[in-house]
Amino acid sequence: MTPQDHRAAVAAETARFVAAVQHADPALPVPGCPGWTLADLVRHAGSVQRWFTVLLRQRIQEPPRSRDVDLRLPEQAEQYPAWLAEAAGEAAAVFAEGDLDAPMWAWGADQHARFWVRRMLFETLVHRVDAETALGLAPEIDPALAADGVAEFLTNLPFAAFFAPGTAQLRGEDRTIRFTSTDGEGDWLIRLRPDGFGLDASDGFDGSGATADATVRAGAAELLLLLYGRLDRTAAGIELAGDEELLAHWFAHSAF
């Protein structure tokens, strides 16, 4: 997917999020985010969008020293959905103002403005799923979009230790885990080394899965929700094979 695709998807995912929650009880618990209500979830999503928008507007070239942002948060939780929609509108305006391929500081692998658009997209998408699930709806995720989300997650996870400290434990003696989408293109090999872990882009995979110590196969949407901890690895449609201890180690320390 291109940065332009990500721009459009941020708007679409936010609209779906807003549509789901605009008439819902703000006090409804959100199982995907234990301890949160729908109001907490919407406030978080809107705050993140506004924070990323500030960073994009400033095109920062080094880590920010402050996260203070004028959120303009409404007093009433019932107004949060409209406030979230406004955040997406502000983001879209900033996306359109500049070159998303311009160099920019980012905490992940891609040091360009487009990093933040893609990150905003999947932050919004996962929390849209959280909201729909809390409301008893059956969330749907386009397989191609989900596959892009899996790639984004696995690419950036090695850089996330400052807010996902468990990832520092993802080390091993050249152990590998393969994640494969069963409903479209998507195959990712993670290699755990003594000094860390990351995607291995040149593993010579022949389609058999034999090159990995453990494998996880599922539809792209299920893989995405599994990686984000919204599905358990025993869920229907998820196929596991190989080293069970290695898989347990991965899922115990890869929380994002």
C-alpha positions as CSV (number, residue, x, y, z in Angstrom):
1,M,0.0,0.0,0.0
2,T,1.1,3.5,-0.8
3,P,1.1,6.6,1.6
4,Q,-1.9,7.8,-0.4
5,D,-3.7,4.5,0.3
6,H,-2.8,5.0,4.0
7,R,-4.2,8.5,4.0
8,A,-7.5,7.3,2.6
9,A,-7.7,4.4,5.0
10,V,-7.2,6.6,8.0
11,A,-10.3,8.6,7.0
12,A,-12.3,5.4,6.3
13,E,-11.3,3.6,9.5
14,T,-12.1,6.7,11.6
15,A,-15.5,7.0,10.0
16,R,-16.2,3.4,10.8
17,F,-15.0,4.0,14.4
18,V,-17.2,7.0,14.8
19,A,-20.2,5.3,13.3
20,A,-19.9,2.4,15.7
21,V,-19.6,4.5,18.9
22,Q,-21.6,7.7,18.2
23,H,-24.8,6.4,19.8
24,A,-23.2,3.9,22.2
25,D,-22.9,4.1,26.0
26,P,-19.6,5.8,26.8
27,A,-19.4,3.7,30.0
28,L,-19.4,0.4,28.1
29,P,-16.3,-1.7,29.0
30,V,-13.9,-2.6,26.2
31,P,-12.6,-6.2,26.5
32,G,-9.7,-5.6,24.1
33,C,-8.4,-2.9,26.4
34,P,-9.0,-4.1,30.0
35,G,-10.0,-1.4,32.4
36,W,-11.1,1.0,29.6
37,T,-14.6,2.1,28.7
38,L,-15.7,3.2,25.2
39,A,-15.1,6.8,26.3
40,D,-11.5,6.0,27.3
41,L,-11.0,4.2,23.9
42,V,-12.3,7.1,21.8
43,R,-10.4,9.7,23.9
44,H,-7.2,7.7,23.4
45,A,-7.7,7.3,19.6
46,G,-8.5,11.0,19.1
47,S,-5.5,12.0,21.3
48,V,-3.1,9.9,19.3
49,Q,-4.4,11.3,16.0
50,R,-3.9,14.8,17.3
51,W,-0.5,14.1,18.6
52,F,0.7,12.5,15.4
53,T,-0.8,15.4,13.4
54,V,1.2,17.9,15.5
55,L,4.4,15.9,14.7
56,L,3.6,15.8,11.0
57,R,2.8,19.5,10.9
58,Q,6.2,20.3,12.5
59,R,8.1,17.7,10.4
60,I,10.3,17.0,13.5
61,Q,13.8,15.8,12.9
62,E,14.6,14.6,16.4
63,P,12.6,13.0,19.3
64,P,10.1,15.4,20.7
65,R,10.8,16.7,24.2
66,S,7.2,17.1,25.2
67,R,3.9,15.5,24.4
68,D,1.8,18.4,25.4
69,V,-0.9,19.0,22.8
70,D,-4.0,21.1,22.9
71,L,-6.6,18.3,22.6
72,R,-9.7,20.5,22.9
73,L,-11.4,17.6,24.6
74,P,-15.1,18.1,25.1
75,E,-16.5,18.1,28.6
76,Q,-19.1,15.5,27.8
77,A,-18.1,11.9,26.8
78,E,-21.1,11.8,24.4
79,Q,-19.3,14.4,22.3
80,Y,-16.2,12.4,21.9
81,P,-17.2,10.7,18.6
82,A,-17.6,14.0,16.9
83,W,-14.3,15.1,18.4
84,L,-12.6,12.0,17.0
85,A,-14.1,12.8,13.5
86,E,-12.7,16.3,13.8
87,A,-9.2,14.8,14.6
88,A,-9.3,12.8,11.4
89,G,-10.3,15.9,9.4
90,E,-7.3,17.8,10.9
91,A,-5.0,14.9,10.1
92,A,-6.3,14.7,6.5
93,A,-5.6,18.4,6.0
94,V,-2.0,18.0,7.2
95,F,-1.5,14.9,5.1
96,A,-2.4,17.0,2.1
97,E,-0.2,19.9,2.9
98,G,3.2,18.3,2.5
99,D,5.3,15.5,1.0
100,L,4.7,12.3,2.9
101,D,8.0,11.0,1.5
102,A,9.9,13.8,3.2
103,P,12.5,12.8,5.8
104,M,11.3,13.0,9.3
105,W,12.2,11.5,12.7
106,A,10.1,8.4,13.6
107,W,10.6,5.9,16.4
108,G,10.4,3.0,13.9
109,A,12.2,1.8,10.8
110,D,10.9,4.3,8.3
111,Q,12.4,7.8,8.9
112,H,9.8,9.6,6.8
113,A,6.6,11.4,7.3
114,R,4.7,8.5,5.8
115,F,5.6,6.4,8.9
116,W,3.2,8.5,11.0
117,V,0.3,8.1,8.6
118,R,0.7,4.4,8.5
119,R,1.1,4.2,12.3
120,M,-2.0,6.3,12.7
121,L,-3.9,4.0,10.4
122,F,-3.3,0.8,12.3
123,E,-3.7,2.5,15.7
124,T,-7.1,3.6,14.5
125,L,-8.0,0.3,12.9
126,V,-7.2,-1.9,15.9
127,H,-9.2,0.4,18.2
128,R,-12.1,0.5,15.8
129,V,-12.1,-3.3,16.1
130,D,-12.0,-2.9,19.9
131,A,-15.0,-0.7,19.8
132,E,-17.0,-2.9,17.5
133,T,-16.2,-6.0,19.5
134,A,-17.2,-4.3,22.7
135,L,-20.6,-3.5,21.1
136,G,-21.1,-7.1,20.0
137,L,-20.5,-6.4,16.3
138,A,-18.4,-8.6,14.0
139,P,-15.5,-6.5,12.8
140,E,-14.3,-6.9,9.3
141,I,-10.9,-6.0,8.0
142,D,-9.9,-6.1,4.3
143,P,-7.2,-8.8,3.8
144,A,-4.9,-6.6,1.9
145,L,-5.1,-3.9,4.6
146,A,-4.6,-6.4,7.3
147,A,-1.5,-7.8,5.6
148,D,-0.1,-4.3,5.4
149,G,-0.8,-4.0,9.1
150,V,1.0,-7.3,9.9
151,A,4.1,-6.0,7.9
152,E,4.0,-2.7,9.7
153,F,3.8,-4.4,13.1
154,L,6.6,-6.8,12.5
155,T,8.8,-4.2,10.9
156,N,8.6,-1.8,13.8
157,L,8.4,-4.1,16.7
158,P,12.2,-4.3,17.1
159,F,12.2,-0.6,17.7
160,A,9.4,-0.5,20.3
161,A,11.3,-1.5,23.4
162,F,10.8,1.9,25.1
163,F,7.0,1.3,25.3
164,A,7.0,-2.5,24.9
165,P,9.8,-3.5,27.3
166,G,9.0,-7.2,27.0
167,T,10.5,-7.2,23.4
168,A,13.9,-7.0,25.0
169,Q,13.5,-10.7,25.8
170,L,12.9,-11.7,22.2
171,R,16.3,-13.2,21.7
172,G,17.4,-16.7,20.7
173,E,20.2,-18.7,19.1
174,D,19.1,-18.1,15.5
175,R,15.5,-19.3,16.0
176,T,12.8,-18.5,13.5
177,I,9.1,-18.0,13.4
178,R,7.1,-17.7,10.2
179,F,3.8,-15.9,9.9
180,T,1.8,-16.7,6.8
181,S,-1.4,-15.3,5.5
182,T,-3.8,-17.9,4.1
183,D,-6.1,-15.5,2.2
184,G,-3.7,-13.5,0.1
185,E,-0.1,-12.5,-0.3
186,G,1.8,-12.3,3.0
187,D,4.7,-14.2,4.4
188,W,7.0,-13.0,7.1
189,L,10.0,-14.7,8.8
190,I,11.1,-13.4,12.2
191,R,14.6,-14.4,13.3
192,L,15.6,-14.3,17.0
193,R,19.3,-13.7,17.4
194,P,21.4,-13.4,20.6
195,D,21.5,-9.6,20.1
196,G,17.8,-9.2,19.2
197,F,15.2,-10.0,16.6
198,G,13.8,-8.8,13.3
199,L,12.3,-9.6,9.9
200,D,14.5,-11.7,7.7
201,A,13.8,-10.6,4.1
202,S,16.1,-13.1,2.4
203,D,15.4,-16.5,3.9
204,G,15.0,-18.5,0.7
205,F,11.5,-19.7,1.6
206,D,10.2,-22.3,-0.8
207,G,6.6,-22.3,0.2
208,S,6.8,-25.4,2.4
209,G,7.3,-23.7,5.7
210,A,10.2,-26.0,6.4
211,T,12.7,-23.2,7.0
212,A,11.1,-22.0,10.2
213,D,11.3,-23.5,13.7
214,A,7.7,-22.5,14.3
215,T,4.9,-21.3,12.0
216,V,1.7,-19.4,12.4
217,R,-0.9,-19.6,9.6
218,A,-4.2,-17.7,9.5
219,G,-6.1,-15.2,7.5
220,A,-4.4,-11.8,7.4
221,A,-7.1,-10.2,9.6
222,E,-6.6,-13.0,12.2
223,L,-2.9,-12.6,12.1
224,L,-3.1,-8.9,12.7
225,L,-5.5,-9.3,15.7
226,L,-3.3,-12.1,17.0
227,L,-0.2,-10.0,16.9
228,Y,-2.0,-7.2,18.7
229,G,-3.2,-9.5,21.4
230,R,-6.9,-9.3,20.3
231,L,-7.1,-13.0,19.5
232,D,-5.6,-15.9,21.4
233,R,-3.4,-18.2,19.5
234,T,-5.9,-21.1,20.2
235,A,-8.6,-19.2,18.3
236,A,-10.4,-20.9,15.5
237,G,-8.7,-20.5,12.1
238,I,-5.2,-20.1,13.6
239,E,-2.8,-22.9,12.7
240,L,0.3,-23.4,14.8
241,A,3.2,-25.8,14.1
242,G,6.7,-26.4,15.3
243,D,8.4,-25.3,18.5
244,E,5.7,-24.6,21.0
245,E,8.1,-23.1,23.6
246,L,9.3,-20.7,21.0
247,L,5.8,-19.6,20.1
248,A,4.9,-19.2,23.8
249,H,8.1,-17.1,24.3
250,W,7.1,-14.9,21.3
251,F,3.6,-14.2,22.4
252,A,4.6,-13.6,26.1
253,H,7.0,-10.9,25.1
254,S,5.7,-9.3,21.9
255,A,2.8,-7.2,23.4
256,F,2.7,-3.9,21.6
